[in-house]
Amino acid sequence: MPNLVNRMVVREYEGHLSEAENLIVVSLHGLTMVQSEKVRGMLAKQGVPFRMVRNKLLRRVLAEKGLELDAECLTGNTGLAWGDPEAVISAAKVFTEKDVKKFKIKLKGGILDGQVLDASETVQLADVPDKDTLRGMLLGVISGPARSLASVINAVPSSVARVIQAHVDEGGE
């Protein structure tokens, strides 16, 4: 019977991870049910699936995909958040929020676009801006030179107008 259950769990992991090759692995040691539900709710608001996993079975599924996480990464009570790159970045942001940090959830590692990340690199994902912020930054970079050019072009006639007005104010013709 356990073999059947393990095969079913492996099939489920394969289904989840075939859709997304990006994931974050966290330690959930000492997390209460209330705290767990709060974290799950925060992740659900971001559209990020999250679940507890069996380390040995996850290791097997990742090995079949040609990916291998650190041995330390898959020990103890392990949670897995997965999805597209933006979902994984959102999950990293949730796990590093002030309210969640006090639950003592530790980021252990992850995979982003086929690259294995260690714990410190996974924490750095939280600093990556989301798509809307990046689009705004790109728009500012693109429109900045045009705005500067418009200011320079407008400066010449307005400067001439101010010189003429100053001359008229002094009583000149």
Chimera marker file (.cmm) of the C-alpha trace (Angstrom):
<marker_set name="trace">
<marker id="1" x="0.000" y="0.000" z="0.000" r="1" g="1" b="0" radius="0.5"/>
<marker id="2" x="2.699" y="2.613" z="0.784" r="1" g="1" b="0" radius="0.5"/>
<marker id="3" x="4.197" y="2.075" z="-2.661" r="1" g="1" b="0" radius="0.5"/>
<marker id="4" x="0.852" y="2.894" z="-4.260" r="1" g="1" b="0" radius="0.5"/>
<marker id="5" x="0.539" y="6.039" z="-2.133" r="1" g="1" b="0" radius="0.5"/>
<marker id="6" x="4.109" y="7.071" z="-2.963" r="1" g="1" b="0" radius="0.5"/>
<marker id="7" x="3.452" y="6.561" z="-6.671" r="1" g="1" b="0" radius="0.5"/>
<marker id="8" x="0.333" y="8.720" z="-6.435" r="1" g="1" b="0" radius="0.5"/>
<marker id="9" x="2.203" y="11.462" z="-4.587" r="1" g="1" b="0" radius="0.5"/>
<marker id="10" x="5.071" y="11.340" z="-7.118" r="1" g="1" b="0" radius="0.5"/>
<marker id="11" x="2.569" y="11.614" z="-9.970" r="1" g="1" b="0" radius="0.5"/>
<marker id="12" x="1.012" y="14.641" z="-8.279" r="1" g="1" b="0" radius="0.5"/>
<marker id="13" x="4.418" y="16.317" z="-7.826" r="1" g="1" b="0" radius="0.5"/>
<marker id="14" x="5.265" y="15.601" z="-11.461" r="1" g="1" b="0" radius="0.5"/>
<marker id="15" x="2.005" y="17.213" z="-12.538" r="1" g="1" b="0" radius="0.5"/>
<marker id="16" x="2.652" y="20.352" z="-10.522" r="1" g="1" b="0" radius="0.5"/>
<marker id="17" x="6.281" y="20.674" z="-11.529" r="1" g="1" b="0" radius="0.5"/>
<marker id="18" x="5.679" y="19.927" z="-15.211" r="1" g="1" b="0" radius="0.5"/>
<marker id="19" x="3.583" y="23.095" z="-15.389" r="1" g="1" b="0" radius="0.5"/>
<marker id="20" x="6.227" y="25.224" z="-13.692" r="1" g="1" b="0" radius="0.5"/>
<marker id="21" x="9.974" y="24.798" z="-13.478" r="1" g="1" b="0" radius="0.5"/>
<marker id="22" x="10.271" y="27.504" z="-10.847" r="1" g="1" b="0" radius="0.5"/>
<marker id="23" x="9.972" y="26.772" z="-7.164" r="1" g="1" b="0" radius="0.5"/>
<marker id="24" x="10.948" y="27.867" z="-3.677" r="1" g="1" b="0" radius="0.5"/>
<marker id="25" x="11.656" y="25.446" z="-0.840" r="1" g="1" b="0" radius="0.5"/>
<marker id="26" x="11.064" y="26.632" z="2.726" r="1" g="1" b="0" radius="0.5"/>
<marker id="27" x="11.469" y="25.174" z="6.191" r="1" g="1" b="0" radius="0.5"/>
<marker id="28" x="8.248" y="25.065" z="8.179" r="1" g="1" b="0" radius="0.5"/>
<marker id="29" x="9.717" y="23.872" z="11.479" r="1" g="1" b="0" radius="0.5"/>
<marker id="30" x="7.648" y="24.968" z="14.462" r="1" g="1" b="0" radius="0.5"/>
<marker id="31" x="4.840" y="26.510" z="12.427" r="1" g="1" b="0" radius="0.5"/>
<marker id="32" x="1.392" y="26.294" z="14.023" r="1" g="1" b="0" radius="0.5"/>
<marker id="33" x="-1.743" y="25.596" z="12.016" r="1" g="1" b="0" radius="0.5"/>
<marker id="34" x="-2.965" y="29.189" z="12.425" r="1" g="1" b="0" radius="0.5"/>
<marker id="35" x="0.345" y="30.546" z="11.188" r="1" g="1" b="0" radius="0.5"/>
<marker id="36" x="0.376" y="28.059" z="8.326" r="1" g="1" b="0" radius="0.5"/>
<marker id="37" x="-3.098" y="29.106" z="7.221" r="1" g="1" b="0" radius="0.5"/>
<marker id="38" x="-2.113" y="32.783" z="7.347" r="1" g="1" b="0" radius="0.5"/>
<marker id="39" x="0.908" y="32.132" z="5.112" r="1" g="1" b="0" radius="0.5"/>
<marker id="40" x="-1.173" y="29.995" z="2.740" r="1" g="1" b="0" radius="0.5"/>
<marker id="41" x="-3.761" y="32.788" z="2.524" r="1" g="1" b="0" radius="0.5"/>
<marker id="42" x="-1.101" y="35.385" z="1.728" r="1" g="1" b="0" radius="0.5"/>
<marker id="43" x="0.320" y="33.133" z="-0.994" r="1" g="1" b="0" radius="0.5"/>
<marker id="44" x="-3.161" y="32.429" z="-2.379" r="1" g="1" b="0" radius="0.5"/>
<marker id="45" x="-3.779" y="36.189" z="-2.746" r="1" g="1" b="0" radius="0.5"/>
<marker id="46" x="-0.677" y="36.292" z="-4.954" r="1" g="1" b="0" radius="0.5"/>
<marker id="47" x="-1.873" y="33.234" z="-6.919" r="1" g="1" b="0" radius="0.5"/>
<marker id="48" x="0.980" y="31.029" z="-5.710" r="1" g="1" b="0" radius="0.5"/>
<marker id="49" x="0.272" y="27.359" z="-4.947" r="1" g="1" b="0" radius="0.5"/>
<marker id="50" x="1.874" y="26.049" z="-1.767" r="1" g="1" b="0" radius="0.5"/>
<marker id="51" x="1.983" y="22.682" z="-0.024" r="1" g="1" b="0" radius="0.5"/>
<marker id="52" x="3.957" y="20.495" z="2.340" r="1" g="1" b="0" radius="0.5"/>
<marker id="53" x="6.086" y="17.926" z="0.511" r="1" g="1" b="0" radius="0.5"/>
<marker id="54" x="7.824" y="14.676" z="1.243" r="1" g="1" b="0" radius="0.5"/>
<marker id="55" x="11.533" y="15.298" z="0.822" r="1" g="1" b="0" radius="0.5"/>
<marker id="56" x="12.501" y="11.927" z="-0.577" r="1" g="1" b="0" radius="0.5"/>
<marker id="57" x="9.753" y="11.937" z="-3.183" r="1" g="1" b="0" radius="0.5"/>
<marker id="58" x="10.416" y="15.529" z="-4.229" r="1" g="1" b="0" radius="0.5"/>
<marker id="59" x="14.116" y="14.733" z="-4.573" r="1" g="1" b="0" radius="0.5"/>
<marker id="60" x="13.197" y="11.827" z="-6.861" r="1" g="1" b="0" radius="0.5"/>
<marker id="61" x="10.907" y="13.975" z="-9.056" r="1" g="1" b="0" radius="0.5"/>
<marker id="62" x="13.537" y="16.718" z="-9.360" r="1" g="1" b="0" radius="0.5"/>
<marker id="63" x="16.224" y="14.149" z="-10.247" r="1" g="1" b="0" radius="0.5"/>
<marker id="64" x="14.016" y="12.863" z="-13.076" r="1" g="1" b="0" radius="0.5"/>
<marker id="65" x="13.829" y="16.442" z="-14.391" r="1" g="1" b="0" radius="0.5"/>
<marker id="66" x="17.621" y="16.765" z="-14.164" r="1" g="1" b="0" radius="0.5"/>
<marker id="67" x="17.552" y="19.175" z="-11.215" r="1" g="1" b="0" radius="0.5"/>
<marker id="68" x="19.219" y="18.641" z="-7.878" r="1" g="1" b="0" radius="0.5"/>
<marker id="69" x="18.871" y="20.748" z="-4.745" r="1" g="1" b="0" radius="0.5"/>
<marker id="70" x="21.285" y="20.761" z="-1.805" r="1" g="1" b="0" radius="0.5"/>
<marker id="71" x="20.969" y="17.891" z="0.642" r="1" g="1" b="0" radius="0.5"/>
<marker id="72" x="20.257" y="20.449" z="3.398" r="1" g="1" b="0" radius="0.5"/>
<marker id="73" x="17.513" y="21.988" z="1.310" r="1" g="1" b="0" radius="0.5"/>
<marker id="74" x="15.338" y="18.882" z="1.463" r="1" g="1" b="0" radius="0.5"/>
<marker id="75" x="15.455" y="18.032" z="5.161" r="1" g="1" b="0" radius="0.5"/>
<marker id="76" x="12.934" y="18.521" z="7.941" r="1" g="1" b="0" radius="0.5"/>
<marker id="77" x="9.431" y="19.922" z="7.449" r="1" g="1" b="0" radius="0.5"/>
<marker id="78" x="9.513" y="21.249" z="3.925" r="1" g="1" b="0" radius="0.5"/>
<marker id="79" x="7.076" y="23.477" z="2.078" r="1" g="1" b="0" radius="0.5"/>
<marker id="80" x="7.073" y="24.084" z="-1.651" r="1" g="1" b="0" radius="0.5"/>
<marker id="81" x="5.777" y="27.094" z="-3.576" r="1" g="1" b="0" radius="0.5"/>
<marker id="82" x="5.874" y="26.909" z="-7.365" r="1" g="1" b="0" radius="0.5"/>
<marker id="83" x="4.665" y="28.653" z="-10.495" r="1" g="1" b="0" radius="0.5"/>
<marker id="84" x="5.918" y="30.976" z="-13.186" r="1" g="1" b="0" radius="0.5"/>
<marker id="85" x="8.897" y="33.245" z="-12.400" r="1" g="1" b="0" radius="0.5"/>
<marker id="86" x="6.664" y="36.088" z="-11.235" r="1" g="1" b="0" radius="0.5"/>
<marker id="87" x="4.788" y="33.749" z="-8.866" r="1" g="1" b="0" radius="0.5"/>
<marker id="88" x="8.051" y="32.534" z="-7.345" r="1" g="1" b="0" radius="0.5"/>
<marker id="89" x="9.240" y="36.121" z="-6.866" r="1" g="1" b="0" radius="0.5"/>
<marker id="90" x="5.888" y="36.941" z="-5.201" r="1" g="1" b="0" radius="0.5"/>
<marker id="91" x="6.320" y="33.922" z="-2.928" r="1" g="1" b="0" radius="0.5"/>
<marker id="92" x="9.805" y="35.101" z="-1.943" r="1" g="1" b="0" radius="0.5"/>
<marker id="93" x="8.333" y="38.505" z="-1.099" r="1" g="1" b="0" radius="0.5"/>
<marker id="94" x="5.651" y="36.884" z="1.078" r="1" g="1" b="0" radius="0.5"/>
<marker id="95" x="8.168" y="34.675" z="2.909" r="1" g="1" b="0" radius="0.5"/>
<marker id="96" x="10.401" y="37.677" z="3.677" r="1" g="1" b="0" radius="0.5"/>
<marker id="97" x="7.602" y="39.963" z="4.906" r="1" g="1" b="0" radius="0.5"/>
<marker id="98" x="7.878" y="41.209" z="8.471" r="1" g="1" b="0" radius="0.5"/>
<marker id="99" x="4.739" y="39.363" z="9.640" r="1" g="1" b="0" radius="0.5"/>
<marker id="100" x="5.909" y="36.056" z="8.167" r="1" g="1" b="0" radius="0.5"/>
<marker id="101" x="9.515" y="36.369" z="9.379" r="1" g="1" b="0" radius="0.5"/>
<marker id="102" x="8.348" y="36.145" z="12.981" r="1" g="1" b="0" radius="0.5"/>
<marker id="103" x="6.961" y="32.663" z="12.193" r="1" g="1" b="0" radius="0.5"/>
<marker id="104" x="10.578" y="31.561" z="11.669" r="1" g="1" b="0" radius="0.5"/>
<marker id="105" x="9.998" y="30.301" z="8.134" r="1" g="1" b="0" radius="0.5"/>
<marker id="106" x="13.373" y="29.892" z="6.451" r="1" g="1" b="0" radius="0.5"/>
<marker id="107" x="13.982" y="29.998" z="2.737" r="1" g="1" b="0" radius="0.5"/>
<marker id="108" x="16.175" y="26.977" z="2.005" r="1" g="1" b="0" radius="0.5"/>
<marker id="109" x="16.606" y="27.230" z="-1.751" r="1" g="1" b="0" radius="0.5"/>
<marker id="110" x="14.844" y="27.202" z="-5.045" r="1" g="1" b="0" radius="0.5"/>
<marker id="111" x="14.911" y="26.900" z="-8.774" r="1" g="1" b="0" radius="0.5"/>
<marker id="112" x="14.326" y="29.814" z="-11.139" r="1" g="1" b="0" radius="0.5"/>
<marker id="113" x="14.360" y="29.286" z="-14.902" r="1" g="1" b="0" radius="0.5"/>
<marker id="114" x="16.258" y="26.024" z="-14.512" r="1" g="1" b="0" radius="0.5"/>
<marker id="115" x="18.965" y="27.562" z="-12.289" r="1" g="1" b="0" radius="0.5"/>
<marker id="116" x="19.367" y="26.119" z="-8.798" r="1" g="1" b="0" radius="0.5"/>
<marker id="117" x="19.410" y="28.842" z="-6.124" r="1" g="1" b="0" radius="0.5"/>
<marker id="118" x="20.850" y="28.575" z="-2.638" r="1" g="1" b="0" radius="0.5"/>
<marker id="119" x="19.190" y="30.140" z="0.413" r="1" g="1" b="0" radius="0.5"/>
<marker id="120" x="20.805" y="33.583" z="0.061" r="1" g="1" b="0" radius="0.5"/>
<marker id="121" x="19.948" y="33.823" z="-3.643" r="1" g="1" b="0" radius="0.5"/>
<marker id="122" x="16.375" y="32.848" z="-2.863" r="1" g="1" b="0" radius="0.5"/>
<marker id="123" x="16.137" y="35.624" z="-0.265" r="1" g="1" b="0" radius="0.5"/>
<marker id="124" x="17.425" y="38.071" z="-2.901" r="1" g="1" b="0" radius="0.5"/>
<marker id="125" x="14.438" y="37.211" z="-5.115" r="1" g="1" b="0" radius="0.5"/>
<marker id="126" x="12.311" y="39.284" z="-2.748" r="1" g="1" b="0" radius="0.5"/>
<marker id="127" x="14.199" y="42.404" z="-3.864" r="1" g="1" b="0" radius="0.5"/>
<marker id="128" x="13.329" y="41.885" z="-7.536" r="1" g="1" b="0" radius="0.5"/>
<marker id="129" x="10.562" y="44.305" z="-8.570" r="1" g="1" b="0" radius="0.5"/>
<marker id="130" x="7.314" y="42.919" z="-9.989" r="1" g="1" b="0" radius="0.5"/>
<marker id="131" x="6.295" y="43.290" z="-13.654" r="1" g="1" b="0" radius="0.5"/>
<marker id="132" x="4.272" y="46.484" z="-13.204" r="1" g="1" b="0" radius="0.5"/>
<marker id="133" x="7.131" y="48.217" z="-11.389" r="1" g="1" b="0" radius="0.5"/>
<marker id="134" x="9.599" y="47.107" z="-14.059" r="1" g="1" b="0" radius="0.5"/>
<marker id="135" x="7.293" y="48.395" z="-16.794" r="1" g="1" b="0" radius="0.5"/>
<marker id="136" x="7.067" y="51.759" z="-15.046" r="1" g="1" b="0" radius="0.5"/>
<marker id="137" x="10.843" y="51.925" z="-14.707" r="1" g="1" b="0" radius="0.5"/>
<marker id="138" x="11.266" y="51.046" z="-18.389" r="1" g="1" b="0" radius="0.5"/>
<marker id="139" x="8.723" y="53.668" z="-19.401" r="1" g="1" b="0" radius="0.5"/>
<marker id="140" x="10.626" y="56.266" z="-17.384" r="1" g="1" b="0" radius="0.5"/>
<marker id="141" x="13.898" y="55.301" z="-19.060" r="1" g="1" b="0" radius="0.5"/>
<marker id="142" x="12.327" y="55.455" z="-22.511" r="1" g="1" b="0" radius="0.5"/>
<marker id="143" x="10.437" y="58.723" z="-22.004" r="1" g="1" b="0" radius="0.5"/>
<marker id="144" x="13.230" y="60.509" z="-20.097" r="1" g="1" b="0" radius="0.5"/>
<marker id="145" x="15.331" y="61.523" z="-23.124" r="1" g="1" b="0" radius="0.5"/>
<marker id="146" x="12.231" y="62.682" z="-25.041" r="1" g="1" b="0" radius="0.5"/>
<marker id="147" x="11.151" y="64.788" z="-22.057" r="1" g="1" b="0" radius="0.5"/>
<marker id="148" x="14.645" y="66.292" z="-21.809" r="1" g="1" b="0" radius="0.5"/>
<marker id="149" x="14.698" y="67.057" z="-25.540" r="1" g="1" b="0" radius="0.5"/>
<marker id="150" x="11.314" y="68.768" z="-25.316" r="1" g="1" b="0" radius="0.5"/>
<marker id="151" x="12.578" y="70.877" z="-22.406" r="1" g="1" b="0" radius="0.5"/>
<marker id="152" x="15.694" y="71.921" z="-24.325" r="1" g="1" b="0" radius="0.5"/>
<marker id="153" x="13.739" y="72.784" z="-27.465" r="1" g="1" b="0" radius="0.5"/>
<marker id="154" x="11.223" y="74.771" z="-25.410" r="1" g="1" b="0" radius="0.5"/>
<marker id="155" x="14.014" y="76.592" z="-23.535" r="1" g="1" b="0" radius="0.5"/>
<marker id="156" x="15.260" y="78.531" z="-26.575" r="1" g="1" b="0" radius="0.5"/>
<marker id="157" x="12.010" y="80.363" z="-27.463" r="1" g="1" b="0" radius="0.5"/>
<marker id="158" x="11.094" y="80.928" z="-23.827" r="1" g="1" b="0" radius="0.5"/>
<marker id="159" x="14.554" y="82.405" z="-23.140" r="1" g="1" b="0" radius="0.5"/>
<marker id="160" x="14.183" y="84.770" z="-26.115" r="1" g="1" b="0" radius="0.5"/>
<marker id="161" x="10.733" y="85.772" z="-24.870" r="1" g="1" b="0" radius="0.5"/>
<marker id="162" x="12.116" y="86.510" z="-21.378" r="1" g="1" b="0" radius="0.5"/>
<marker id="163" x="14.939" y="88.637" z="-22.809" r="1" g="1" b="0" radius="0.5"/>
<marker id="164" x="12.472" y="90.649" z="-24.915" r="1" g="1" b="0" radius="0.5"/>
<marker id="165" x="10.136" y="91.039" z="-21.904" r="1" g="1" b="0" radius="0.5"/>
<marker id="166" x="13.040" y="92.226" z="-19.725" r="1" g="1" b="0" radius="0.5"/>
<marker id="167" x="14.020" y="94.741" z="-22.403" r="1" g="1" b="0" radius="0.5"/>
<marker id="168" x="10.412" y="96.031" z="-22.580" r="1" g="1" b="0" radius="0.5"/>
<marker id="169" x="10.220" y="96.235" z="-18.769" r="1" g="1" b="0" radius="0.5"/>
<marker id="170" x="13.316" y="98.412" z="-18.691" r="1" g="1" b="0" radius="0.5"/>
<marker id="171" x="11.586" y="100.877" z="-20.981" r="1" g="1" b="0" radius="0.5"/>
<marker id="172" x="13.108" y="99.811" z="-24.242" r="1" g="1" b="0" radius="0.5"/>
<marker id="173" x="11.203" y="99.657" z="-27.459" r="1" g="1" b="0" radius="0.5"/>
<link id1="1" id2="2" r="1" g="1" b="0" radius="0.2"/>
<link id1="2" id2="3" r="1" g="1" b="0" radius="0.2"/>
<link id1="3" id2="4" r="1" g="1" b="0" radius="0.2"/>
<link id1="4" id2="5" r="1" g="1" b="0" radius="0.2"/>
<link id1="5" id2="6" r="1" g="1" b="0" radius="0.2"/>
<link id1="6" id2="7" r="1" g="1" b="0" radius="0.2"/>
<link id1="7" id2="8" r="1" g="1" b="0" radius="0.2"/>
<link id1="8" id2="9" r="1" g="1" b="0" radius="0.2"/>
<link id1="9" id2="10" r="1" g="1" b="0" radius="0.2"/>
<link id1="10" id2="11" r="1" g="1" b="0" radius="0.2"/>
<link id1="11" id2="12" r="1" g="1" b="0" radius="0.2"/>
<link id1="12" id2="13" r="1" g="1" b="0" radius="0.2"/>
<link id1="13" id2="14" r="1" g="1" b="0" radius="0.2"/>
<link id1="14" id2="15" r="1" g="1" b="0" radius="0.2"/>
<link id1="15" id2="16" r="1" g="1" b="0" radius="0.2"/>
<link id1="16" id2="17" r="1" g="1" b="0" radius="0.2"/>
<link id1="17" id2="18" r="1" g="1" b="0" radius="0.2"/>
<link id1="18" id2="19" r="1" g="1" b="0" radius="0.2"/>
<link id1="19" id2="20" r="1" g="1" b="0" radius="0.2"/>
<link id1="20" id2="21" r="1" g="1" b="0" radius="0.2"/>
<link id1="21" id2="22" r="1" g="1" b="0" radius="0.2"/>
<link id1="22" id2="23" r="1" g="1" b="0" radius="0.2"/>
<link id1="23" id2="24" r="1" g="1" b="0" radius="0.2"/>
<link id1="24" id2="25" r="1" g="1" b="0" radius="0.2"/>
<link id1="25" id2="26" r="1" g="1" b="0" radius="0.2"/>
<link id1="26" id2="27" r="1" g="1" b="0" radius="0.2"/>
<link id1="27" id2="28" r="1" g="1" b="0" radius="0.2"/>
<link id1="28" id2="29" r="1" g="1" b="0" radius="0.2"/>
<link id1="29" id2="30" r="1" g="1" b="0" radius="0.2"/>
<link id1="30" id2="31" r="1" g="1" b="0" radius="0.2"/>
<link id1="31" id2="32" r="1" g="1" b="0" radius="0.2"/>
<link id1="32" id2="33" r="1" g="1" b="0" radius="0.2"/>
<link id1="33" id2="34" r="1" g="1" b="0" radius="0.2"/>
<link id1="34" id2="35" r="1" g="1" b="0" radius="0.2"/>
<link id1="35" id2="36" r="1" g="1" b="0" radius="0.2"/>
<link id1="36" id2="37" r="1" g="1" b="0" radius="0.2"/>
<link id1="37" id2="38" r="1" g="1" b="0" radius="0.2"/>
<link id1="38" id2="39" r="1" g="1" b="0" radius="0.2"/>
<link id1="39" id2="40" r="1" g="1" b="0" radius="0.2"/>
<link id1="40" id2="41" r="1" g="1" b="0" radius="0.2"/>
<link id1="41" id2="42" r="1" g="1" b="0" radius="0.2"/>
<link id1="42" id2="43" r="1" g="1" b="0" radius="0.2"/>
<link id1="43" id2="44" r="1" g="1" b="0" radius="0.2"/>
<link id1="44" id2="45" r="1" g="1" b="0" radius="0.2"/>
<link id1="45" id2="46" r="1" g="1" b="0" radius="0.2"/>
<link id1="46" id2="47" r="1" g="1" b="0" radius="0.2"/>
<link id1="47" id2="48" r="1" g="1" b="0" radius="0.2"/>
<link id1="48" id2="49" r="1" g="1" b="0" radius="0.2"/>
<link id1="49" id2="50" r="1" g="1" b="0" radius="0.2"/>
<link id1="50" id2="51" r="1" g="1" b="0" radius="0.2"/>
<link id1="51" id2="52" r="1" g="1" b="0" radius="0.2"/>
<link id1="52" id2="53" r="1" g="1" b="0" radius="0.2"/>
<link id1="53" id2="54" r="1" g="1" b="0" radius="0.2"/>
<link id1="54" id2="55" r="1" g="1" b="0" radius="0.2"/>
<link id1="55" id2="56" r="1" g="1" b="0" radius="0.2"/>
<link id1="56" id2="57" r="1" g="1" b="0" radius="0.2"/>
<link id1="57" id2="58" r="1" g="1" b="0" radius="0.2"/>
<link id1="58" id2="59" r="1" g="1" b="0" radius="0.2"/>
<link id1="59" id2="60" r="1" g="1" b="0" radius="0.2"/>
<link id1="60" id2="61" r="1" g="1" b="0" radius="0.2"/>
<link id1="61" id2="62" r="1" g="1" b="0" radius="0.2"/>
<link id1="62" id2="63" r="1" g="1" b="0" radius="0.2"/>
<link id1="63" id2="64" r="1" g="1" b="0" radius="0.2"/>
<link id1="64" id2="65" r="1" g="1" b="0" radius="0.2"/>
<link id1="65" id2="66" r="1" g="1" b="0" radius="0.2"/>
<link id1="66" id2="67" r="1" g="1" b="0" radius="0.2"/>
<link id1="67" id2="68" r="1" g="1" b="0" radius="0.2"/>
<link id1="68" id2="69" r="1" g="1" b="0" radius="0.2"/>
<link id1="69" id2="70" r="1" g="1" b="0" radius="0.2"/>
<link id1="70" id2="71" r="1" g="1" b="0" radius="0.2"/>
<link id1="71" id2="72" r="1" g="1" b="0" radius="0.2"/>
<link id1="72" id2="73" r="1" g="1" b="0" radius="0.2"/>
<link id1="73" id2="74" r="1" g="1" b="0" radius="0.2"/>
<link id1="74" id2="75" r="1" g="1" b="0" radius="0.2"/>
<link id1="75" id2="76" r="1" g="1" b="0" radius="0.2"/>
<link id1="76" id2="77" r="1" g="1" b="0" radius="0.2"/>
<link id1="77" id2="78" r="1" g="1" b="0" radius="0.2"/>
<link id1="78" id2="79" r="1" g="1" b="0" radius="0.2"/>
<link id1="79" id2="80" r="1" g="1" b="0" radius="0.2"/>
<link id1="80" id2="81" r="1" g="1" b="0" radius="0.2"/>
<link id1="81" id2="82" r="1" g="1" b="0" radius="0.2"/>
<link id1="82" id2="83" r="1" g="1" b="0" radius="0.2"/>
<link id1="83" id2="84" r="1" g="1" b="0" radius="0.2"/>
<link id1="84" id2="85" r="1" g="1" b="0" radius="0.2"/>
<link id1="85" id2="86" r="1" g="1" b="0" radius="0.2"/>
<link id1="86" id2="87" r="1" g="1" b="0" radius="0.2"/>
<link id1="87" id2="88" r="1" g="1" b="0" radius="0.2"/>
<link id1="88" id2="89" r="1" g="1" b="0" radius="0.2"/>
<link id1="89" id2="90" r="1" g="1" b="0" radius="0.2"/>
<link id1="90" id2="91" r="1" g="1" b="0" radius="0.2"/>
<link id1="91" id2="92" r="1" g="1" b="0" radius="0.2"/>
<link id1="92" id2="93" r="1" g="1" b="0" radius="0.2"/>
<link id1="93" id2="94" r="1" g="1" b="0" radius="0.2"/>
<link id1="94" id2="95" r="1" g="1" b="0" radius="0.2"/>
<link id1="95" id2="96" r="1" g="1" b="0" radius="0.2"/>
<link id1="96" id2="97" r="1" g="1" b="0" radius="0.2"/>
<link id1="97" id2="98" r="1" g="1" b="0" radius="0.2"/>
<link id1="98" id2="99" r="1" g="1" b="0" radius="0.2"/>
<link id1="99" id2="100" r="1" g="1" b="0" radius="0.2"/>
<link id1="100" id2="101" r="1" g="1" b="0" radius="0.2"/>
<link id1="101" id2="102" r="1" g="1" b="0" radius="0.2"/>
<link id1="102" id2="103" r="1" g="1" b="0" radius="0.2"/>
<link id1="103" id2="104" r="1" g="1" b="0" radius="0.2"/>
<link id1="104" id2="105" r="1" g="1" b="0" radius="0.2"/>
<link id1="105" id2="106" r="1" g="1" b="0" radius="0.2"/>
<link id1="106" id2="107" r="1" g="1" b="0" radius="0.2"/>
<link id1="107" id2="108" r="1" g="1" b="0" radius="0.2"/>
<link id1="108" id2="109" r="1" g="1" b="0" radius="0.2"/>
<link id1="109" id2="110" r="1" g="1" b="0" radius="0.2"/>
<link id1="110" id2="111" r="1" g="1" b="0" radius="0.2"/>
<link id1="111" id2="112" r="1" g="1" b="0" radius="0.2"/>
<link id1="112" id2="113" r="1" g="1" b="0" radius="0.2"/>
<link id1="113" id2="114" r="1" g="1" b="0" radius="0.2"/>
<link id1="114" id2="115" r="1" g="1" b="0" radius="0.2"/>
<link id1="115" id2="116" r="1" g="1" b="0" radius="0.2"/>
<link id1="116" id2="117" r="1" g="1" b="0" radius="0.2"/>
<link id1="117" id2="118" r="1" g="1" b="0" radius="0.2"/>
<link id1="118" id2="119" r="1" g="1" b="0" radius="0.2"/>
<link id1="119" id2="120" r="1" g="1" b="0" radius="0.2"/>
<link id1="120" id2="121" r="1" g="1" b="0" radius="0.2"/>
<link id1="121" id2="122" r="1" g="1" b="0" radius="0.2"/>
<link id1="122" id2="123" r="1" g="1" b="0" radius="0.2"/>
<link id1="123" id2="124" r="1" g="1" b="0" radius="0.2"/>
<link id1="124" id2="125" r="1" g="1" b="0" radius="0.2"/>
<link id1="125" id2="126" r="1" g="1" b="0" radius="0.2"/>
<link id1="126" id2="127" r="1" g="1" b="0" radius="0.2"/>
<link id1="127" id2="128" r="1" g="1" b="0" radius="0.2"/>
<link id1="128" id2="129" r="1" g="1" b="0" radius="0.2"/>
<link id1="129" id2="130" r="1" g="1" b="0" radius="0.2"/>
<link id1="130" id2="131" r="1" g="1" b="0" radius="0.2"/>
<link id1="131" id2="132" r="1" g="1" b="0" radius="0.2"/>
<link id1="132" id2="133" r="1" g="1" b="0" radius="0.2"/>
<link id1="133" id2="134" r="1" g="1" b="0" radius="0.2"/>
<link id1="134" id2="135" r="1" g="1" b="0" radius="0.2"/>
<link id1="135" id2="136" r="1" g="1" b="0" radius="0.2"/>
<link id1="136" id2="137" r="1" g="1" b="0" radius="0.2"/>
<link id1="137" id2="138" r="1" g="1" b="0" radius="0.2"/>
<link id1="138" id2="139" r="1" g="1" b="0" radius="0.2"/>
<link id1="139" id2="140" r="1" g="1" b="0" radius="0.2"/>
<link id1="140" id2="141" r="1" g="1" b="0" radius="0.2"/>
<link id1="141" id2="142" r="1" g="1" b="0" radius="0.2"/>
<link id1="142" id2="143" r="1" g="1" b="0" radius="0.2"/>
<link id1="143" id2="144" r="1" g="1" b="0" radius="0.2"/>
<link id1="144" id2="145" r="1" g="1" b="0" radius="0.2"/>
<link id1="145" id2="146" r="1" g="1" b="0" radius="0.2"/>
<link id1="146" id2="147" r="1" g="1" b="0" radius="0.2"/>
<link id1="147" id2="148" r="1" g="1" b="0" radius="0.2"/>
<link id1="148" id2="149" r="1" g="1" b="0" radius="0.2"/>
<link id1="149" id2="150" r="1" g="1" b="0" radius="0.2"/>
<link id1="150" id2="151" r="1" g="1" b="0" radius="0.2"/>
<link id1="151" id2="152" r="1" g="1" b="0" radius="0.2"/>
<link id1="152" id2="153" r="1" g="1" b="0" radius="0.2"/>
<link id1="153" id2="154" r="1" g="1" b="0" radius="0.2"/>
<link id1="154" id2="155" r="1" g="1" b="0" radius="0.2"/>
<link id1="155" id2="156" r="1" g="1" b="0" radius="0.2"/>
<link id1="156" id2="157" r="1" g="1" b="0" radius="0.2"/>
<link id1="157" id2="158" r="1" g="1" b="0" radius="0.2"/>
<link id1="158" id2="159" r="1" g="1" b="0" radius="0.2"/>
<link id1="159" id2="160" r="1" g="1" b="0" radius="0.2"/>
<link id1="160" id2="161" r="1" g="1" b="0" radius="0.2"/>
<link id1="161" id2="162" r="1" g="1" b="0" radius="0.2"/>
<link id1="162" id2="163" r="1" g="1" b="0" radius="0.2"/>
<link id1="163" id2="164" r="1" g="1" b="0" radius="0.2"/>
<link id1="164" id2="165" r="1" g="1" b="0" radius="0.2"/>
<link id1="165" id2="166" r="1" g="1" b="0" radius="0.2"/>
<link id1="166" id2="167" r="1" g="1" b="0" radius="0.2"/>
<link id1="167" id2="168" r="1" g="1" b="0" radius="0.2"/>
<link id1="168" id2="169" r="1" g="1" b="0" radius="0.2"/>
<link id1="169" id2="170" r="1" g="1" b="0" radius="0.2"/>
<link id1="170" id2="171" r="1" g="1" b="0" radius="0.2"/>
<link id1="171" id2="172" r="1" g="1" b="0" radius="0.2"/>
<link id1="172" id2="173" r="1" g="1" b="0" radius="0.2"/>
</marker_set>
